[in-house]
Amino acid sequence: MCGAAVVSKLGKKLYLLIFELTDKAGDRSVLREEHFAYVTGLETRGVLFAAGPFVDEAGVSQGGGMFVVRAASAEEAAEIARHEPYIRDGYRSFKVQAWRVSEGTFSVRFNFSDGTYKFD
């Protein structure tokens, strides 16, 4: 490979917390604010890389979702999941999956003048 640059992959290890609905009956909407406060706390502490619901083609939530978290181990990631209000109260189950980010890209553009941003 004459002239080709050798690129080292980042290989960042993260954990996926994959959430699915359980068959527990009841009004889970009472936990919505507590859920968002928990997610915001994870984000503020630098634990949360990304999070969001699973949606259909129209963008409507399907009840489950996923967190991508920074954790030292699968057990630490599971402990993060166990404290999530919907999990804690039995409305969702979870699975932990280790994930090594090897390829991809993203960019963020902030416009200070009008306070807008674009995330690609």
C-alpha positions in Angstrom: 0.0 0.0 0.0 2.5 2.6 -1.2 1.4 6.1 -0.3 -1.7 5.0 1.7 -2.1 6.4 5.2 -2.7 4.0 8.0 -5.6 5.1 10.2 -6.0 3.8 13.7 -9.6 3.1 14.6 -10.9 4.7 17.8 -12.5 1.5 19.1 -14.4 3.3 21.8 -16.3 0.8 24.0 -19.8 1.8 25.1 -22.9 -0.1 26.3 -26.3 -0.3 24.7 -29.2 -0.5 27.1 -32.1 -1.9 25.0 -35.5 -1.3 26.6 -38.7 -3.2 25.7 -42.2 -2.9 27.1 -43.4 -5.5 29.6 -47.0 -6.6 30.0 -47.5 -4.6 33.2 -50.8 -2.8 33.3 -51.1 0.7 34.6 -50.5 4.3 33.8 -46.8 4.6 33.1 -47.2 8.2 32.1 -47.0 9.2 35.8 -43.2 8.3 35.6 -42.5 10.5 32.5 -41.1 13.5 34.4 -39.0 11.2 36.7 -37.7 9.4 33.6 -36.7 12.6 31.9 -35.0 13.9 35.1 -33.1 10.6 35.3 -31.9 10.8 31.7 -30.9 14.5 32.1 -28.9 13.5 35.2 -27.0 10.8 33.3 -26.3 13.3 30.6 -25.1 16.0 33.0 -22.7 13.5 34.7 -21.3 12.5 31.3 -22.6 8.9 31.5 -25.2 9.2 28.7 -23.8 9.2 25.1 -27.3 9.1 23.4 -30.8 8.0 24.2 -34.2 7.8 22.5 -37.3 5.8 21.8 -37.9 3.3 19.1 -40.3 4.8 16.6 -42.2 3.7 13.5 -41.9 5.3 10.1 -44.2 8.1 11.1 -42.0 8.9 14.1 -44.5 7.6 16.7 -42.9 6.0 19.8 -43.3 2.2 20.0 -42.8 2.1 23.8 -39.3 0.7 23.9 -36.0 2.5 23.4 -32.3 2.6 23.9 -29.6 4.3 26.0 -26.0 4.3 24.9 -23.9 4.8 28.0 -20.3 5.1 29.1 -19.7 2.5 31.8 -16.7 0.5 33.1 -18.5 -2.9 32.8 -21.7 -4.6 31.7 -22.7 -4.8 35.4 -22.2 -1.0 35.8 -24.4 -0.5 32.7 -27.0 -2.8 34.1 -27.1 -0.9 37.4 -27.7 2.3 35.4 -30.6 0.6 33.7 -32.1 -0.8 37.0 -32.4 2.8 38.3 -34.3 4.0 35.3 -37.9 4.7 36.5 -39.8 2.6 33.9 -37.4 -0.3 34.5 -37.5 0.1 38.3 -41.3 0.0 38.4 -41.6 -2.9 35.9 -43.0 -1.2 32.8 -39.9 -2.1 30.8 -37.4 -4.8 30.7 -33.8 -4.3 29.5 -30.9 -6.0 27.9 -27.2 -4.9 28.1 -25.0 -5.2 25.0 -21.4 -4.1 24.9 -20.6 -2.1 21.7 -17.3 -1.0 20.2 -17.6 2.0 18.0 -15.3 1.4 15.1 -16.6 3.3 12.2 -18.9 6.3 11.5 -18.9 10.0 11.8 -21.1 12.8 13.1 -21.0 16.6 13.1 -22.6 19.4 15.0 -22.9 22.9 13.7 -23.9 25.7 16.2 -25.0 29.2 15.0 -24.4 31.6 17.8 -26.2 34.4 16.1 -29.7 32.8 16.1 -29.2 30.0 18.6 -29.8 27.2 16.1 -27.9 24.0 15.6 -27.7 21.1 13.2 -26.7 17.6 14.2 -25.8 15.2 11.4 
